[in-house]
């Protein structure tokens, strides 16, 4: 079995973000992989932003990135302090498709992402994106649940 060298961590700035960051730190201290921190913004969100503000696609994406910067500033110092090797990526599209596509493009060995149980029975029902990721990739996936 090949060692884990690169991990895609899907960051959605929800209640699973800090558990994902904590798992990044655990993996870092165990395997020392490089991380790809990916945030996917839904196509509809960008389209709505374009329609309501008359921004071009490029400007709408830039605006969305700037709006997320304060959220990144809450988690990146934790990774920097631990000397985690990472790159940040920002993509537009359908989250499960972009996660799988980016993991393949970046030659990742593993996907790490939060799991939202919308029905309260995590053992039986995964969130929509979590369920669909299995259809998009053959990579192993670690799901992290929100903190209680």
Secondary structure, DSSP 8 states (H G I E B T S, - for coil): -----EEEEE--SSTTHHHHHHHHHHHHHHH--EEEEEEEE-HHHHHHHHHHH---HHHHHHHHHHHHHHHHHHHHHHHHHTT--EEEEEEES-HHHHHHHHHHHTT-SEEEEEE--TTS-TTT---HHHHHHHHH--SEEEEEE---
